[in-house]
Amino acid sequence: MRAWVVERPAPASEGPLRLVELPVPEPGPGQVLVKVLACGVCRTDLHLAEGDLAPVRPRVVPGHEVVGRVERAGPGCRRRGGERVGVAWLARSCRVCPFCRTGRENLCLDPRFTGWHVDGGYAEYLVAEEAFIYDLPDTFDDEEAAPLLCAGIIGYRALRRSGVAPGGRLGIYGFGASAHLTAQVAIYEGCRVHVMTRSAAARDLALRLGASSAAGAADPPPEPLDAAILFAPVGTLVPPALAALDRGGTLAVAGIHLTDIPPLHYQAHLFEERCLCSVTANTREDGRALLDLAARIPVRPTTVRYPLEAADRALVDLATDRVDGAAVLVP
C-alpha cells in the first residue's frame, strides 16, 4: 500500500515526509483493518513533521482524522466488513491508571496516539483498536466527517474547558480547522463569537459562519469576553487573550504545541479570577458527544481536498495559511 512516513523532521517546505510502499497491516486481537476513505490534515501532523512534537518512533505514518471502512476484523471483534468508521487521535488508553478509572482517559499515564505512536491515515489502510473507533453520522460525507475526528473533538473539549455558558461572549484566537468548527457549535448555543486571526481569508470565513466580529490576531475584541480559546500555537497571544477576558473569564489553550509565553502580569492578566488552562487530548465520550451534536446542528465543515499523493503539499499549505477550513487527503 502507499503511505507517507516522517522520514526526518524538518520544515514542511524541506520535505520531511516520504511516500513509500508498505505492506498492508494485519489486525490483531481486538483490532480492525480499515481502508482509508479520507484523512484530515491536522496541525498536529505539521508539528510532528517539523519536529515541534518529537517522534516516538522512526518513520511513523501521520494522520489521525480518518474516515474508512472496516475491511476485516481480528479475533474477538464484533464488527464486520463494510461498516464506515472514524479513527481519531486517541488510539488506546491503559484503562487501569487513576485517570482512566475516573473517566479522564485523555490524561492516561500510558496512552497511544494515532499517527504518533501507531501508524495513521496518510495511507491506504491502517489498523485501529475496535474499542476506540467511532460510528459516524450519515449527515456527513467522508470528506466532511474527517476533520470532525480531531479538529471537531478537540475544539469541543476546548469549548467546554473554557466554561462559556450559552449566550456568553467567546473569543477565538486563530481560525483554522478546529476553530471554524468550534465557532459553529458556540454560535448554535447562542454565544457571541469574536474571532482574532492574522488571515484575512479566515476572517471572511468567520463572518460568513456567523461570528459577531473578526479582527487581527492580537487586536482587542469589541467587548469583554466571558471565555476565550487559543487555537493558534503562538504563545505571544496568551497575554492579549487574557487581558481581553472579563472578570472570572477563562482562556483555554487548545493545541498540543505552543511557543513560549511571555511574562504575565498578575494585575493585568490573572487578577479578578481570570484563569488560564490547557486542553489535553480527548476522551471517547468527548468524541461521541461532538459527533452527535455536530449532526444535530448540523455543523458544515469547510474543506480543501488533496489527493493522497499531495500530502506534502497539504502540509506546506497548512504551514503558510493557504488552507481555509480543513485540508483533507482522499486516496
Rosetta silent file (secondary structure, phi, psi, omega in degrees, C-alpha in Angstrom):
SEQUENCE: MRAWVVERPAPASEGPLRLVELPVPEPGPGQVLVKVLACGVCRTDLHLAEGDLAPVRPRVVPGHEVVGRVERAGPGCRRRGGERVGVAWLARSCRVCPFCRTGRENLCLDPRFTGWHVDGGYAEYLVAEEAFIYDLPDTFDDEEAAPLLCAGIIGYRALRRSGVAPGGRLGIYGFGASAHLTAQVAIYEGCRVHVMTRSAAARDLALRLGASSAAGAADPPPEPLDAAILFAPVGTLVPPALAALDRGGTLAVAGIHLTDIPPLHYQAHLFEERCLCSVTANTREDGRALLDLAARIPVRPTTVRYPLEAADRALVDLATDRVDGAAVLVP
SCORE:     score description
SCORE:     0.000 S_00000001
   1 L     0.000  155.701  175.084    0.000    0.000    0.000 S_00000001
   2 E   -83.289  140.008  178.695    1.033    3.632   -0.454 S_00000001
   3 E  -156.791  148.250  173.434    1.793    5.550    2.715 S_00000001
   4 E   -96.446  136.856  175.656    3.604    8.693    3.812 S_00000001
   5 E  -122.684  154.192  173.204    6.162    8.411    6.610 S_00000001
   6 E   -80.405   99.271 -176.945    8.017   11.063    8.575 S_00000001
   7 L   -69.712  -46.630  177.985   11.468   10.463    7.078 S_00000001
   8 L  -160.421  126.469  179.906   13.186   13.198    9.105 S_00000001
   9 L   -59.085  132.527 -178.427   11.602   16.103   10.979 S_00000001
  10 L  -167.200  165.152  174.700   12.198   19.369    9.131 S_00000001
  11 L   -52.551  144.496 -175.972   10.263   22.451    7.994 S_00000001
  12 H   -54.555  -35.217 -178.781    7.376   21.434    5.756 S_00000001
  13 H   -67.895  -15.196 -179.614    8.957   23.246    2.808 S_00000001
  14 H   -98.124    6.861  172.447   12.001   20.946    3.083 S_00000001
  15 L    73.173   59.183  179.172   10.035   17.735    2.585 S_00000001
  16 L   -71.950  -17.778  179.566   10.020   15.862    5.916 S_00000001
  17 E   -94.862  153.056  175.592    7.574   13.287    4.537 S_00000001
  18 E  -135.292  132.448  177.639    8.362   10.481    2.109 S_00000001
  19 E   -84.506  122.308 -174.498    5.866    8.465    0.049 S_00000001
  20 E  -132.240  171.496  170.991    6.706    4.755    0.363 S_00000001
  21 E  -103.713  127.190  178.372    5.254    1.303   -0.225 S_00000001
  22 L  -127.078  153.695  174.184    4.386   -0.627    2.943 S_00000001
  23 L   -67.638  148.218  174.992    2.681   -3.978    3.455 S_00000001
  24 L   -64.745  127.187 -176.412   -0.989   -3.845    4.347 S_00000001
  25 L   -70.813  156.775  179.044   -1.071   -4.292    8.149 S_00000001
  26 L  -104.991  130.926  177.579   -2.767   -7.254    9.808 S_00000001
  27 L   -72.653  136.301  175.518   -5.310   -6.666   12.588 S_00000001
  28 L   -94.409 -169.691  178.043   -4.545   -8.371   15.887 S_00000001
  29 L   -57.454  130.802  179.233   -6.953   -9.341   18.664 S_00000001
  30 L    76.603    8.758 -177.881   -9.459   -6.567   19.277 S_00000001
  31 E  -117.658  158.015  175.238   -8.323   -4.669   16.184 S_00000001
  32 E  -126.008  147.124  171.805   -9.852   -3.909   12.782 S_00000001
  33 E   -90.239  126.860 -176.054   -8.239   -3.261    9.420 S_00000001
  34 E  -116.955  127.563  172.336   -9.642   -0.045    7.964 S_00000001
  35 E   -83.990  123.258 -174.443   -9.499    1.011    4.319 S_00000001
  36 E   -76.013  126.032  175.486   -8.941    4.783    4.349 S_00000001
  37 E  -101.174  -30.346  178.177  -11.570    6.831    2.513 S_00000001
  38 E  -162.992  149.648  177.560  -10.425   10.253    3.764 S_00000001
  39 E  -143.530  120.539  177.477   -7.939   11.641    6.269 S_00000001
  40 E   -68.992  151.599  177.376   -7.892   15.176    7.623 S_00000001
  41 E  -102.655  109.729 -173.901   -4.621   17.096    7.774 S_00000001
  42 L  -100.513  152.873  177.005   -4.246   18.370   11.331 S_00000001
  43 H   -62.000  -26.058  174.933   -1.828   20.969   12.674 S_00000001
  44 H   -62.246  -36.627  175.659   -0.551   18.232   14.998 S_00000001
  45 H   -60.897  -39.616  177.929    0.656   16.386   11.875 S_00000001
  46 H   -65.110  -43.283  178.092    2.566   19.534   10.952 S_00000001
  47 H   -61.029  -39.030  178.621    4.097   19.751   14.435 S_00000001
  48 H   -66.706  -46.976 -178.125    5.184   16.108   14.134 S_00000001
  49 H   -63.804  -34.861 -176.294    6.634   16.531   10.646 S_00000001
  50 H   -91.320   -5.178  175.613    8.522   19.682   11.646 S_00000001
  51 L    91.818   -0.057  173.988    9.820   18.296   14.935 S_00000001
  52 L   -64.418  -33.641  173.791    7.873   20.517   17.347 S_00000001
  53 L  -108.100  110.972 -172.402    6.288   17.261   18.503 S_00000001
  54 L   -66.234  130.102  175.939    9.119   14.777   18.894 S_00000001
  55 L   -60.230  142.800  176.764    8.562   11.461   17.046 S_00000001
  56 L   -98.616  -11.035  170.909    8.299    8.481   19.397 S_00000001
  57 L  -153.627  153.043 -175.455    9.323    6.001   16.721 S_00000001
  58 L   -72.120  149.400  172.032   11.013    6.329   13.330 S_00000001
  59 L    55.038   41.594  176.380    9.122    6.508   10.030 S_00000001
  60 L   -75.142  148.093  174.764    5.674    6.721   11.589 S_00000001
  61 L   -87.976  118.278  179.812    2.698    7.281    9.262 S_00000001
  62 L   -73.895  178.675  172.492    0.909   10.507   10.356 S_00000001
  63 L   107.573  118.494 -176.916   -2.804   11.200   10.275 S_00000001
  64 L  -141.193   25.174  172.053   -5.489   10.855   12.948 S_00000001
  65 L  -124.240   71.393 -165.562   -8.695   12.188   11.376 S_00000001
  66 E  -106.856  126.768  169.371   -9.510    9.031    9.476 S_00000001
  67 E  -109.393  130.133 -178.630  -12.751    8.019    7.816 S_00000001
  68 E  -158.000 -178.074  176.523  -12.731    4.495    6.450 S_00000001
  69 E  -119.674  139.065  178.205  -14.489    1.189    6.024 S_00000001
  70 E   -66.550  121.675  177.035  -13.769   -1.940    8.008 S_00000001
  71 E   -87.618  -46.732  174.162  -12.099   -4.454    5.704 S_00000001
  72 E  -160.529  161.469 -175.063  -11.759   -7.243    8.238 S_00000001
  73 E  -117.804  147.728  176.269  -11.639   -7.719   11.973 S_00000001
  74 L   -80.458  178.355 -179.554   -9.190   -9.513   14.228 S_00000001
  75 L   -57.573  139.258  175.345  -10.105  -12.114   16.851 S_00000001
  76 L    86.494    2.281 -178.336  -12.632  -11.009   19.456 S_00000001
  77 L   -92.279  151.677  177.458  -14.177   -8.178   17.428 S_00000001
  78 L   -98.461  -19.261 -177.762  -17.910   -7.693   16.870 S_00000001
  79 L   -75.344  154.773  178.520  -17.653   -5.509   13.782 S_00000001
  80 L  -123.556  168.732 -178.242  -17.856   -6.923   10.298 S_00000001
  81 L   -61.176  146.431  174.719  -16.587   -5.726    6.941 S_00000001
  82 L   100.907  -14.524 -178.983  -18.201   -2.759    5.232 S_00000001
  83 L   -74.772  136.545  174.857  -19.021   -0.553    8.228 S_00000001
  84 E   -83.791  131.379 -176.301  -17.983    3.106    7.946 S_00000001
  85 E  -139.614  164.281  174.846  -15.998    4.200   10.997 S_00000001
  86 E  -115.582  140.490  176.982  -13.856    7.039   12.280 S_00000001
  87 E  -119.011  124.488 -172.599  -10.363    6.714   13.740 S_00000001
  88 L  -116.335 -170.953 -172.829   -9.224    9.599   15.928 S_00000001
  89 L   -61.658  -47.385 -178.837   -6.181   10.796   17.894 S_00000001
  90 E   -75.609  104.782 -177.888   -6.641    8.603   20.976 S_00000001
  91 E   -83.859  -32.486 -178.077   -5.662    5.171   19.698 S_00000001
  92 E  -168.376  143.869  169.372   -5.646    3.414   23.078 S_00000001
  93 L  -121.592  162.954 -174.183   -5.628    4.136   26.791 S_00000001
  94 L   -74.412  -27.374  177.106   -4.443    1.801   29.537 S_00000001
  95 L    69.101    6.616 -179.127   -7.871    1.742   31.237 S_00000001
  96 L  -125.882  -16.034 -178.526   -6.291    0.941   34.636 S_00000001
  97 L   -72.985  166.484 -178.318   -4.469    4.124   35.754 S_00000001
  98 H   -57.771  -32.959 -179.395   -6.188    6.551   38.182 S_00000001
  99 H   -71.645  -45.594  178.066   -7.134    8.894   35.327 S_00000001
 100 H   -62.050  -39.574 -177.201   -8.718    6.186   33.172 S_00000001
 101 H   -69.750  -16.673 -179.327  -10.617    4.792   36.164 S_00000001
 102 L  -112.243   24.330  174.069  -12.155    8.211   36.853 S_00000001
 103 L    77.461   16.888 -178.608  -13.308    8.978   33.307 S_00000001
 104 L  -118.301   53.083 -175.864  -10.252   11.074   32.360 S_00000001
 105 H   -65.677  -15.600  174.042   -8.638    8.793   29.809 S_00000001
 106 H   -64.662  -19.758  178.589   -7.331   11.853   27.956 S_00000001
 107 H  -104.918   16.424 -178.824   -4.799   12.103   30.825 S_00000001
 108 L   -47.734  141.245 -179.329   -3.899    8.382   30.728 S_00000001
 109 L   -78.157  -16.105 -179.241   -0.428    7.574   32.042 S_00000001
 110 L  -141.835   63.124 -176.938    0.295    5.107   29.239 S_00000001
 111 L   -87.309  169.276  168.726   -1.684    6.171   26.151 S_00000001
 112 E  -130.133  140.754 -176.324   -1.124    5.539   22.465 S_00000001
 113 E  -122.941  138.953 -178.863   -1.997    8.090   19.805 S_00000001
 114 E   -67.525  132.790  179.198   -2.830    7.536   16.136 S_00000001
 115 L    78.661    7.502  175.974   -0.211    8.899   13.758 S_00000001
 116 L  -132.128  -60.161  174.294    2.334    9.322   16.567 S_00000001
 117 L   -85.713  -39.010 -178.282    2.740    6.016   18.434 S_00000001
 118 E  -122.362  153.084 -175.762    0.911    3.885   15.850 S_00000001
 119 L   -61.651  140.730 -175.022    0.625    4.357   12.101 S_00000001
 120 L  -109.470 -150.063 -165.463   -2.140    6.679   10.990 S_00000001
 121 L   -97.777    7.053  172.372   -4.206    7.622    7.988 S_00000001
 122 L   -79.062   56.247 -172.074   -1.757    9.127    5.482 S_00000001
 123 E  -161.830  175.464  178.482   -2.025    5.731    3.837 S_00000001
 124 L   -86.466  -22.552  178.453   -4.432    3.426    2.057 S_00000001
 125 E  -143.940  156.266  168.292   -5.003    1.222    5.125 S_00000001
 126 E  -151.920  163.680  176.161   -4.458    1.311    8.872 S_00000001
 127 E  -107.257  138.582 -179.639   -5.167   -0.863   11.893 S_00000001
 128 E  -137.953  153.413  174.956   -7.185    0.510   14.806 S_00000001
 129 E   -71.286  126.619 -178.390   -8.432   -0.724   18.178 S_00000001
 130 H   -57.283  -36.689 -176.230  -12.106   -1.603   17.814 S_00000001
 131 H   -69.961  -11.529 -174.874  -12.896   -0.107   21.236 S_00000001
 132 H  -117.379   12.599  176.141  -11.563    3.305   20.152 S_00000001
 133 E   -99.545  163.315 -174.064  -13.235    3.818   16.782 S_00000001
 134 E  -117.454  144.472  163.886  -16.411    5.832   16.196 S_00000001
 135 E   -77.473  141.788 -174.206  -19.639    5.308   14.346 S_00000001
 136 L  -111.450  136.725  177.952  -20.146    8.270   12.022 S_00000001
 137 L   -63.378  142.769  176.897  -23.419   10.145   11.366 S_00000001
 138 L   -68.337  -12.598  178.186  -24.798    9.782    7.858 S_00000001
 139 L   -55.042  -31.591 -172.248  -25.194   13.585    7.890 S_00000001
 140 L  -111.628  135.695  170.711  -21.585   13.924    6.765 S_00000001
 141 L   -76.356  178.052 -173.728  -19.855   12.545    3.707 S_00000001
 142 H   -59.202  -45.428 -176.380  -16.332   11.155    4.078 S_00000001
 143 H   -66.287  -38.198  178.958  -14.572   14.441    3.365 S_00000001
 144 H   -71.303  -37.769 -175.351  -16.787   16.397    5.788 S_00000001
 145 H   -70.110  -30.808 -172.996  -16.524   13.805    8.568 S_00000001
 146 H   -55.048  -54.513 -176.667  -12.727   13.636    8.601 S_00000001
 147 H   -66.211  -19.119  177.069  -11.932   16.972   10.330 S_00000001
 148 H   -63.226  -25.023 -170.064  -14.594   16.332   12.959 S_00000001
 149 H   -78.884   -8.470  168.017  -12.441   13.497   14.319 S_00000001
 150 H  -139.977  -57.648  179.173   -9.787   15.769   15.809 S_00000001
 151 H   -53.637  -44.416  179.809  -10.392   19.387   14.901 S_00000001
 152 H   -69.002  -48.101 -175.552  -14.021   18.960   15.915 S_00000001
 153 H   -66.340  -45.966 -179.361  -13.433   16.856   19.023 S_00000001
 154 H   -66.736  -39.618  176.212  -10.573   18.952   20.418 S_00000001
 155 H   -61.104  -40.241  177.651  -12.469   22.157   19.678 S_00000001
 156 H   -62.585  -45.422  179.088  -15.471   20.748   21.523 S_00000001
 157 H   -64.053  -40.617  178.352  -13.357   19.859   24.557 S_00000001
 158 H   -62.629  -39.695  178.362  -11.722   23.310   24.476 S_00000001
 159 H   -61.395  -43.976  179.641  -15.165   24.941   24.337 S_00000001
 160 H   -69.938  -37.655  177.882  -16.285   23.006   27.401 S_00000001
 161 H   -65.633  -28.922 -179.929  -12.989   23.687   29.219 S_00000001
 162 H   -69.714  -21.365  178.409  -13.448   27.413   28.594 S_00000001
 163 L    75.127   10.205 -178.455  -16.623   27.302   30.655 S_00000001
 164 L   -65.678  134.330  179.934  -18.535   29.658   28.365 S_00000001
 165 L   -90.036  157.305  174.002  -22.267   29.488   29.025 S_00000001
 166 L   -52.931  132.519 -177.668  -24.947   29.561   26.330 S_00000001
 167 L    86.354    0.398 -178.272  -25.367   33.171   25.275 S_00000001
 168 L   -78.881  176.781 -179.013  -21.879   34.106   26.514 S_00000001
 169 E  -104.252  112.919 -173.832  -19.175   36.167   24.848 S_00000001
 170 E  -114.869  130.202  172.149  -16.474   33.919   23.364 S_00000001
 171 E  -100.328  138.473  177.015  -13.161   34.933   21.823 S_00000001
 172 E  -123.650  122.513 -178.536  -11.421   32.626   19.344 S_00000001
 173 E  -107.950  117.655 -169.670   -7.737   33.235   18.571 S_00000001
 174 L    88.424  141.532 -175.578   -6.648   31.613   15.310 S_00000001
 175 L  -142.736   67.338  176.237   -9.230   30.371   12.827 S_00000001
 176 L  -102.591 -144.603 -173.032   -8.201   27.140   11.162 S_00000001
 177 H   -59.974  -51.178 -176.463   -9.818   23.716   11.008 S_00000001
 178 H   -67.680  -44.611 -176.419  -10.683   23.349   14.691 S_00000001
 179 H   -62.753  -39.797 -175.583  -11.738   26.946   15.260 S_00000001
 180 H   -71.613  -21.703  173.868  -14.151   27.101   12.322 S_00000001
 181 H   -81.999  -42.747 -179.766  -15.976   24.020   13.636 S_00000001
 182 H   -62.698  -38.867  178.798  -15.976   25.181   17.263 S_00000001
 183 H   -58.671  -39.565 -179.515  -17.360   28.568   16.260 S_00000001
 184 H   -65.704  -38.011  176.889  -20.379   26.876   14.691 S_00000001
 185 H   -65.162  -46.341 -178.357  -21.089   24.950   17.890 S_00000001
 186 H   -63.054  -42.435  179.164  -20.750   28.093   20.021 S_00000001
 187 H   -64.704  -40.503  176.118  -22.993   30.140   17.725 S_00000001
 188 H   -58.291  -34.659 -179.282  -25.592   27.340   17.773 S_00000001
 189 L   -86.843   10.004  172.445  -25.524   27.572   21.575 S_00000001
 190 L    89.786    8.261 -179.278  -26.238   31.286   21.413 S_00000001
 191 L   -76.158  149.258  166.285  -22.770   32.692   22.024 S_00000001
 192 E   -89.744  119.373 -173.620  -21.492   35.917   20.524 S_00000001
 193 E  -106.764  126.470  176.526  -18.234   34.849   18.890 S_00000001
 194 E  -115.307  122.984 -175.066  -15.369   37.261   18.274 S_00000001
 195 E  -105.888  132.828  174.260  -12.524   35.941   16.086 S_00000001
 196 E  -121.846  117.084 -177.650   -8.953   37.217   16.160 S_00000001
 197 L  -156.770  153.790 -175.610   -6.688   35.839   13.436 S_00000001
 198 L   -80.325  -18.619 -174.544   -3.936   37.033   11.095 S_00000001
 199 L   -87.673  123.475  177.214   -5.507   35.627    7.911 S_00000001
 200 H   -64.287  -38.585  178.935   -7.884   37.912    6.008 S_00000001
 201 H   -64.276  -38.452  178.661   -9.455   34.886    4.293 S_00000001
 202 H   -67.852  -35.975  176.408  -10.052   33.257    7.682 S_00000001
 203 H   -63.788  -40.395  177.353  -11.679   36.456    8.960 S_00000001
 204 H   -62.531  -43.101  178.712  -14.012   36.422    5.971 S_00000001
 205 H   -62.230  -42.616  179.650  -14.901   32.783    6.651 S_00000001
 206 H   -58.060  -44.164 -179.642  -15.592   33.577   10.321 S_00000001
 207 H   -67.521  -37.526  178.300  -18.035   36.309    9.396 S_00000001
 208 H   -64.673  -31.343 -179.517  -19.767   34.076    6.833 S_00000001
 209 L   -81.362   -6.934  175.833  -20.240   31.448    9.548 S_00000001
 210 L   111.125    8.868  176.675  -21.919   33.968   11.823 S_00000001
 211 L   -61.450  146.842 -179.397  -19.159   35.413   14.013 S_00000001
 212 L   -75.458  -27.405  176.877  -20.079   38.772   15.544 S_00000001
 213 E  -157.350  162.102  176.506  -16.688   40.266   14.658 S_00000001
 214 E  -148.114  128.281 -175.311  -13.349   39.348   13.127 S_00000001
 215 E  -142.355 -176.002  179.434  -10.097   41.232   13.656 S_00000001
 216 L   -65.931  164.855 -169.527   -6.306   40.838   13.675 S_00000001
 217 L   -57.068  -40.486 -177.039   -4.606   38.193   15.778 S_00000001
 218 L  -108.771   10.469 -179.335   -3.715   40.415   18.750 S_00000001
 219 L   -70.701  149.598  175.340   -6.430   43.049   18.357 S_00000001
 220 L   -73.141  141.865  175.846   -8.788   43.657   21.290 S_00000001
 221 L   -70.911  165.568 -176.296  -12.320   42.317   20.807 S_00000001
 222 L   -74.556   -8.734  177.636  -15.187   44.833   20.746 S_00000001
 223 L  -150.662  158.031  176.403  -16.443   43.761   24.182 S_00000001
 224 L   -60.037  149.788 -174.823  -15.036   41.948   27.246 S_00000001
 225 E  -104.947  140.019  171.541  -15.041   38.164   26.905 S_00000001
 226 E   -77.491  -28.007 -179.559  -16.554   35.592   29.228 S_00000001
 227 E  -160.461  161.677  177.214  -14.180   32.995   27.793 S_00000001
 228 E  -148.110  154.607  175.631  -11.624   32.526   25.041 S_00000001
 229 E  -127.211  129.226  175.874   -9.939   29.680   23.194 S_00000001
 230 E   -99.975  109.333  176.538   -6.444   29.922   21.764 S_00000001
 231 L   -95.477  -32.224  178.925   -6.122   27.674   18.709 S_00000001
 232 L   -66.581  136.037 -177.488   -3.060   29.352   17.169 S_00000001
 233 L   -81.144   47.877 -169.210    0.159   27.755   18.537 S_00000001
 234 L  -121.863  103.654 -175.733    1.510   31.219   19.362 S_00000001
 235 H   -62.617  -26.749 -179.633    2.423   31.884   22.981 S_00000001
 236 H   -67.704  -12.681  176.776    2.637   35.650   22.463 S_00000001
 237 H   -84.623   -9.449 -179.556   -1.153   35.679   22.033 S_00000001
 238 H   -63.650  -48.823 -179.884   -1.728   34.471   25.606 S_00000001
 239 H   -59.414  -48.698  178.999   -1.286   37.911   27.279 S_00000001
 240 H   -64.612  -31.870  178.111   -3.680   39.809   24.961 S_00000001
 241 H   -68.753  -40.757  176.210   -6.218   36.975   25.187 S_00000001
 242 H   -65.675  -40.227 -179.747   -6.101   37.023   28.995 S_00000001
 243 H   -65.043  -24.656 -179.413   -6.322   40.815   29.010 S_00000001
 244 L   -80.033  -10.637 -177.591   -9.478   40.590   26.873 S_00000001
 245 E   -75.522  143.092  168.794  -11.287   38.484   29.496 S_00000001
 246 E   -76.844  173.860  177.536  -13.894   39.945   31.776 S_00000001
 247 E   -54.544  136.545  178.015  -13.777   39.117   35.490 S_00000001
 248 E    76.117    7.468 -178.256  -13.966   35.366   36.084 S_00000001
 249 E   -79.680  160.916 -179.072  -13.178   34.521   32.468 S_00000001
 250 E  -126.804  135.539  170.126  -11.150   31.533   31.294 S_00000001
 251 E  -105.841  119.652  176.697   -8.664   31.161   28.442 S_00000001
 252 E  -103.067  127.275  178.252   -8.356   27.562   27.209 S_00000001
 253 E   -96.074  117.790 -167.656   -5.279   26.694   25.127 S_00000001
 254 L   -92.775  -15.747 -171.705   -6.319   24.033   22.643 S_00000001
 255 L   -86.880  159.609  175.742   -3.098   22.994   20.919 S_00000001
 256 L   -81.123  -16.568  179.586   -0.654   20.202   21.695 S_00000001
 257 L  -133.651  140.204  177.776    2.211   22.625   20.995 S_00000001
 258 L  -145.234  134.045  174.343    2.613   26.276   21.966 S_00000001
 259 L   -67.574  169.072 -173.145    5.563   28.609   21.572 S_00000001
 260 L   -60.039  141.235  178.005    6.869   30.245   24.731 S_00000001
 261 L   -89.085  130.260  176.253    4.507   32.514   26.649 S_00000001
 262 L   -65.218  166.783  178.847    5.893   35.961   27.515 S_00000001
 263 L   -56.911  138.755  176.739    5.865   37.055   31.172 S_00000001
 264 L  -100.384  149.797  177.439    2.386   37.572   32.588 S_00000001
 265 L  -111.102  124.452 -172.120    1.455   40.382   34.960 S_00000001
 266 H   -53.913  -49.298 -176.416   -0.829   39.370   37.762 S_00000001
 267 H   -65.284  -41.164 -174.686   -2.968   42.514   37.835 S_00000001
 268 H   -80.014  -31.332 -168.507   -3.408   42.774   34.060 S_00000001
 269 H  -114.124  -27.821 -171.653   -3.782   39.088   33.168 S_00000001
 270 H  -125.168  -23.101 -177.849   -4.897   36.940   36.119 S_00000001
 271 L   -62.678  162.989 -176.185   -6.402   39.051   38.882 S_00000001
 272 L    63.956   37.150  171.588  -10.201   39.050   39.386 S_00000001
 273 L    60.034   34.191  168.308  -10.270   35.283   38.983 S_00000001
 274 L   -76.062  143.293 -174.741   -9.191   35.095   35.351 S_00000001
 275 E  -125.400  148.580  173.407   -7.969   31.573   34.568 S_00000001
 276 E  -123.127  124.276  179.783   -5.544   30.002   32.090 S_00000001
 277 E  -137.978  161.303  178.464   -5.941   26.287   31.337 S_00000001
 278 E  -108.028  168.391  176.691   -4.760   23.765   28.768 S_00000001
 279 L  -124.067  126.143 -176.761   -6.570   21.090   26.789 S_00000001
 280 L  -121.345  114.088  175.261   -5.022   17.629   26.568 S_00000001
 281 L    50.186 -145.989 -178.495   -6.235   15.062   24.021 S_00000001
 282 L  -160.573  160.107  170.559   -9.828   13.879   24.435 S_00000001
 283 L   -95.361  163.375  176.218  -11.950   11.145   25.901 S_00000001
 284 H   -65.127  -29.706  177.096  -14.109    8.862   23.793 S_00000001
 285 H   -65.329  -37.647  173.428  -17.126   10.481   25.418 S_00000001
 286 H   -56.143  -45.702 -177.876  -15.952   13.838   24.012 S_00000001
 287 H   -63.240  -45.985  179.961  -15.887   12.272   20.568 S_00000001
 288 H   -64.035  -40.826 -179.530  -19.338   10.737   20.816 S_00000001
 289 H   -64.452  -43.207 -179.356  -20.823   13.964   22.197 S_00000001
 290 H   -64.906  -45.482 -177.953  -19.281   16.103   19.450 S_00000001
 291 H   -63.262  -38.674  177.879  -20.366   13.812   16.622 S_00000001
 292 H   -66.073  -46.439 -178.879  -23.927   13.709   17.940 S_00000001
 293 H   -66.404  -42.373 -179.180  -24.102   17.488   18.394 S_00000001
 294 H   -60.114  -36.221  178.971  -22.445   18.215   15.038 S_00000001
 295 H   -72.030  -32.858 -178.705  -25.078   16.113   13.268 S_00000001
 296 H   -75.656  -29.651 -174.199  -27.946   17.861   15.082 S_00000001
 297 L   -62.865  -52.515  -15.514  -26.748   21.406   14.326 S_00000001
 298 L   -85.662  143.890  172.031  -25.599   20.420   11.617 S_00000001
 299 L   -66.769  143.722  177.693  -22.011   21.683   11.524 S_00000001
 300 L  -120.661   97.150  178.994  -20.766   22.320    7.995 S_00000001
 301 L   -65.164  138.052  170.864  -17.020   21.748    7.660 S_00000001
 302 L   -93.445  119.832 -174.367  -15.204   23.839    5.064 S_00000001
 303 E  -125.720  154.170  173.111  -12.725   21.504    3.385 S_00000001
 304 E  -124.052  119.479 -174.425  -10.000   21.603    0.762 S_00000001
 305 E   -87.787  138.513  173.211   -9.396   18.249   -0.927 S_00000001
 306 E  -130.064  142.786  170.941   -5.940   16.914   -1.777 S_00000001
 307 E   -68.293  155.318  179.452   -5.057   13.554   -3.335 S_00000001
 308 H   -52.845  -37.257 -178.180   -3.054   11.253   -1.069 S_00000001
 309 H   -63.718  -15.469 -176.520   -0.018   11.847   -3.291 S_00000001
 310 H  -106.052   23.783 -179.929   -0.103   15.548   -2.345 S_00000001
 311 H   -58.841  -37.947  179.677    0.126   15.163    1.445 S_00000001
 312 H   -64.940  -38.202  177.988    3.442   17.005    1.487 S_00000001
 313 H   -68.682  -35.820  178.250    1.887   19.942   -0.394 S_00000001
 314 H   -62.293  -39.612  178.036   -1.068   19.976    2.006 S_00000001
 315 H   -65.321  -41.980  177.752    1.336   20.376    4.939 S_00000001
 316 H   -62.045  -44.026  179.305    3.124   23.256    3.227 S_00000001
 317 H   -62.918  -38.799  177.498   -0.202   24.946    2.508 S_00000001
 318 H   -64.830  -42.288 -178.372   -1.234   24.490    6.140 S_00000001
 319 H   -65.784  -26.718 -175.640    2.062   25.916    7.370 S_00000001
 320 L  -108.669   20.114  175.253    1.683   29.001    5.164 S_00000001
 321 L    59.481   35.629  178.035   -2.002   29.716    5.905 S_00000001
 322 L  -102.141   13.723  178.117   -3.185   28.741    2.437 S_00000001
 323 L  -115.475  119.484  173.079   -5.946   26.426    3.723 S_00000001
 324 L   -93.748  116.634 -175.731   -9.346   27.883    4.556 S_00000001
 325 L    88.204 -125.969 -173.403  -11.036   25.455    6.918 S_00000001
 326 E  -126.309  134.471  172.307   -9.610   21.932    6.864 S_00000001
 327 E   -83.533  140.614 -178.855   -7.369   20.105    4.392 S_00000001
 328 E  -135.074  128.874  175.295   -8.423   16.521    3.678 S_00000001
 329 E   -88.227  135.169  177.521   -6.477   13.756    1.906 S_00000001
 330 E  -126.452  110.722  178.057   -8.501   11.413   -0.283 S_00000001
 331 L   -58.855    0.000    0.000   -6.737    8.261   -1.548 S_00000001
